[in-house]
Amino acid sequence: MQSSSVGLTDTLTTDKKYLASNDSALLPLTVFQLNQHLPISQYWQAGRSDRWSAFQQAYKVSSQPKDMANISVQRCEQGKTWQLGNGDLSIQALTGWSKIDSPSVWDCTVAIDASLPIRVLKYNAADPLKSTPATAQTLTSSSQLPTHQANMPQARLILNADTHQRIWQMWTLLCPVEIPEQPRPFRNVTWLGHSTSQITNDVINHQTINEMITYDDKMPEATLFLNAAVDTTNMTP
């Protein structure tokens, strides 16, 4: 979840009407609403978490059953990892630095790694069962895999929501300038985000991204110098 800077410095109010109208408060409280339908034990949220517990407690008192379990709140910080015990699924935060006093570096990009292929669908609210596969753009310059890796089932989905160029500037500073040659760990690395992302070619190369999906089917500026083609392999039901 992504929190905005709005309301982080305002006077804390836990009035029910305020909680229902304030964007910054609605983000963590949405988790409680989702928990009515899905079992949630913890969640990550980008930004500052100083007030989340107060918002959650106020919402729980005013809107939720008294026996509802508390949900653990964690900051979405670069390097944080969650994974299943069998290793089939893991989630890693690639960005997010809430200790820096600037909302420009709070956004959290998450990498989801799975032992099976990951399929991205465009949600059909009218009929969810008829949701169709999202159109993927293949970066042909990096889509070819070595022969010994052709049968690797591992997949990575990078879920990006950056809103400022400093996010990836900071990320680049933490990564080595020269990347040593090493086997590619995933058969497919899919980037899912928006076409106005501030990513660079360095990010694309370092993450070995070979497939991109954006909400408007347009490509980020960083890919203009790469050969890209529409991938139809994931478009069949």
C-alpha positions as CSV (number, residue, x, y, z in Angstrom):
1,M,0.0,0.0,0.0
2,Q,1.2,3.5,-0.8
3,S,0.5,6.3,1.8
4,S,0.5,10.0,0.8
5,S,2.2,12.8,2.6
6,V,-1.2,14.5,3.1
7,G,-2.3,14.3,6.7
8,L,1.0,13.2,8.1
9,T,1.6,16.5,9.8
10,D,-2.0,17.6,10.5
11,T,-3.5,17.4,13.9
12,L,-4.5,13.8,14.6
13,T,-8.2,13.3,14.6
14,T,-9.9,10.0,15.2
15,D,-13.4,11.1,14.6
16,K,-15.4,8.6,12.5
17,K,-16.4,11.2,9.8
18,Y,-12.7,12.3,9.5
19,L,-11.6,8.7,9.1
20,A,-14.1,8.2,6.3
21,S,-13.0,11.2,4.3
22,N,-9.3,11.5,4.9
23,D,-7.2,9.9,2.2
24,S,-4.1,9.3,4.4
25,A,-6.3,7.6,7.0
26,L,-8.3,5.5,4.4
27,L,-5.2,3.6,3.2
28,P,-4.4,1.6,6.3
29,L,-8.1,1.4,7.2
30,T,-8.8,-0.3,3.9
31,V,-6.9,-3.3,5.2
32,F,-9.5,-3.8,7.9
33,Q,-12.3,-3.7,5.4
34,L,-10.5,-6.3,3.2
35,N,-9.9,-8.4,6.3
36,Q,-13.7,-9.0,6.4
37,H,-13.4,-11.0,3.2
38,L,-9.7,-12.2,3.2
39,P,-7.6,-13.4,6.1
40,I,-4.9,-10.8,6.6
41,S,-2.3,-11.2,9.4
42,Q,0.1,-8.4,8.4
43,Y,0.7,-5.8,5.7
44,W,3.3,-3.4,4.4
45,Q,2.7,0.2,3.7
46,A,5.0,2.8,2.2
47,G,5.6,6.1,4.0
48,R,5.5,7.0,7.7
49,S,3.7,4.7,10.1
50,D,3.6,7.0,13.1
51,R,-0.2,7.3,13.1
52,W,-1.3,4.1,11.7
53,S,-2.0,2.4,15.0
54,A,-4.1,5.3,16.2
55,F,-6.1,5.3,13.0
56,Q,-6.6,1.6,13.2
57,Q,-7.7,1.5,16.8
58,A,-10.2,4.3,16.2
59,Y,-11.6,2.5,13.2
60,K,-11.8,-0.8,15.1
61,V,-13.7,0.8,17.9
62,S,-16.2,2.6,15.7
63,S,-16.7,0.1,12.9
64,Q,-15.4,-3.4,13.7
65,P,-16.3,-6.2,16.0
66,K,-14.6,-6.1,19.4
67,D,-13.2,-9.6,18.9
68,M,-11.4,-8.7,15.6
69,A,-7.7,-9.5,15.8
70,N,-5.2,-6.7,15.5
71,I,-3.3,-6.6,12.2
72,S,0.4,-6.2,12.3
73,V,1.6,-3.0,10.5
74,Q,5.0,-2.9,8.9
75,R,6.9,-0.3,7.0
76,C,7.6,-1.1,3.4
77,E,11.4,-0.6,3.4
78,Q,14.0,-1.4,0.9
79,G,15.4,-4.9,1.5
80,K,12.5,-6.2,3.6
81,T,11.5,-9.7,2.6
82,W,8.6,-12.1,3.3
83,Q,8.4,-15.6,2.0
84,L,6.6,-18.9,2.4
85,G,8.4,-21.6,4.3
86,N,8.7,-23.9,1.2
87,G,10.2,-21.1,-0.9
88,D,7.5,-21.2,-3.6
89,L,6.6,-17.5,-3.1
90,S,8.4,-14.5,-1.7
91,I,7.9,-10.8,-1.7
92,Q,10.8,-8.3,-1.5
93,A,10.8,-4.5,-1.2
94,L,13.2,-3.0,-3.8
95,T,12.6,0.7,-2.7
96,G,11.3,2.7,0.2
97,W,13.2,4.8,2.7
98,S,10.9,6.2,5.3
99,K,13.7,7.2,7.6
100,I,14.6,10.0,5.1
101,D,12.5,13.0,5.7
102,S,11.2,13.4,2.1
103,P,8.1,11.8,0.6
104,S,10.0,11.6,-2.7
105,V,11.8,8.5,-1.6
106,W,9.0,6.8,0.3
107,D,7.3,5.0,-2.6
108,C,7.7,1.2,-2.4
109,T,8.4,-1.0,-5.4
110,V,7.8,-4.7,-4.7
111,A,9.2,-7.8,-6.4
112,I,7.1,-10.9,-6.2
113,D,9.0,-14.2,-6.9
114,A,7.3,-17.4,-7.6
115,S,8.2,-21.0,-8.5
116,L,5.4,-21.0,-11.1
117,P,4.7,-18.6,-14.0
118,I,2.9,-15.4,-13.0
119,R,-0.1,-14.3,-15.0
120,V,-1.4,-10.8,-15.0
121,L,-5.0,-10.2,-15.8
122,K,-7.0,-7.0,-16.4
123,Y,-9.7,-7.1,-13.8
124,N,-13.3,-7.1,-15.1
125,A,-15.4,-5.7,-12.3
126,A,-18.7,-6.7,-14.0
127,D,-17.6,-10.3,-14.4
128,P,-14.3,-11.2,-12.6
129,L,-14.3,-14.7,-14.1
130,K,-14.0,-13.1,-17.6
131,S,-10.9,-11.0,-16.8
132,T,-8.6,-11.0,-19.7
133,P,-4.8,-11.3,-19.8
134,A,-2.9,-8.0,-19.9
135,T,-1.0,-7.1,-23.0
136,A,2.7,-7.5,-22.4
137,Q,5.4,-5.7,-24.3
138,T,8.6,-7.9,-24.7
139,L,12.0,-6.2,-24.6
140,T,13.5,-8.2,-27.4
141,S,17.1,-7.1,-26.5
142,S,16.8,-9.1,-23.3
143,S,14.2,-11.7,-24.0
144,Q,16.6,-14.4,-25.1
145,L,17.6,-16.9,-22.4
146,P,20.7,-19.1,-22.4
147,T,19.9,-22.7,-23.5
148,H,20.6,-24.1,-20.0
149,Q,18.0,-21.8,-18.6
150,A,15.2,-22.4,-21.1
151,N,13.3,-24.7,-18.8
152,M,13.5,-22.6,-15.7
153,P,10.0,-22.1,-14.2
154,Q,10.9,-19.2,-11.8
155,A,9.1,-16.0,-12.4
156,R,9.5,-12.5,-11.0
157,L,6.8,-9.7,-11.1
158,I,8.1,-6.2,-10.2
159,L,5.1,-4.1,-9.1
160,N,6.2,-0.5,-9.5
161,A,4.4,2.6,-8.2
162,D,7.1,5.3,-8.2
163,T,6.0,8.9,-8.2
164,H,9.4,10.7,-8.2
165,Q,12.7,10.2,-10.0
166,R,14.6,10.2,-6.7
167,I,13.3,6.7,-6.0
168,W,15.4,5.1,-8.7
169,Q,18.2,7.6,-8.3
170,M,18.5,6.4,-4.7
171,W,18.2,2.7,-5.8
172,T,21.0,3.2,-8.3
173,L,23.3,4.6,-5.7
174,L,22.9,1.5,-3.6
175,C,23.8,-0.9,-6.5
176,P,27.2,-1.5,-7.9
177,V,28.1,0.5,-11.0
178,E,29.5,-2.6,-12.7
179,I,27.3,-5.7,-12.4
180,P,29.3,-9.0,-12.5
181,E,28.2,-11.6,-15.0
182,Q,26.0,-14.2,-13.4
183,P,23.3,-16.6,-14.4
184,R,19.9,-15.1,-14.7
185,P,17.8,-16.5,-11.8
186,F,14.3,-16.1,-13.4
187,R,12.9,-17.3,-16.6
188,N,10.6,-14.3,-16.9
189,V,10.9,-10.9,-15.2
190,T,7.8,-8.8,-15.7
191,W,7.6,-5.1,-14.9
192,L,4.0,-4.0,-14.0
193,G,3.5,-0.3,-13.5
194,H,2.7,3.0,-15.2
195,S,4.2,4.4,-18.4
196,T,5.3,7.6,-16.7
197,S,7.7,5.7,-14.4
198,Q,11.1,7.3,-13.8
199,I,13.1,4.1,-14.2
200,T,16.3,4.1,-16.2
201,N,18.1,1.7,-18.5
202,D,20.4,0.8,-15.6
203,V,17.4,-0.5,-13.7
204,I,16.1,-2.5,-16.6
205,N,19.5,-4.1,-17.2
206,H,20.2,-4.8,-13.5
207,Q,16.8,-6.4,-13.0
208,T,17.0,-8.3,-16.3
209,I,13.5,-7.1,-17.2
210,N,12.3,-8.9,-20.4
211,E,8.6,-8.0,-20.3
212,M,6.6,-4.9,-19.4
213,I,3.0,-4.3,-18.7
214,T,1.6,-0.8,-18.1
215,Y,-1.9,0.3,-17.2
216,D,-2.3,2.3,-20.4
217,D,-0.3,-0.1,-22.6
218,K,2.4,2.6,-23.3
219,M,6.1,2.1,-22.7
220,P,8.2,4.1,-20.2
221,E,10.6,6.6,-21.7
222,A,13.6,4.5,-20.7
223,T,12.5,1.7,-23.1
224,L,12.5,4.0,-26.2
225,F,16.0,3.0,-27.0
226,L,15.3,-0.7,-26.7
227,N,13.6,-2.9,-29.2
228,A,10.1,-3.8,-28.0
229,A,7.3,-5.8,-29.4
230,V,3.8,-6.9,-28.2
231,D,4.0,-10.3,-26.7
232,T,0.9,-12.4,-27.6
233,T,1.9,-15.5,-25.8
234,N,0.0,-14.4,-22.6
235,M,-3.1,-13.1,-24.4
236,T,-4.9,-16.4,-24.8
237,P,-7.4,-17.4,-22.1
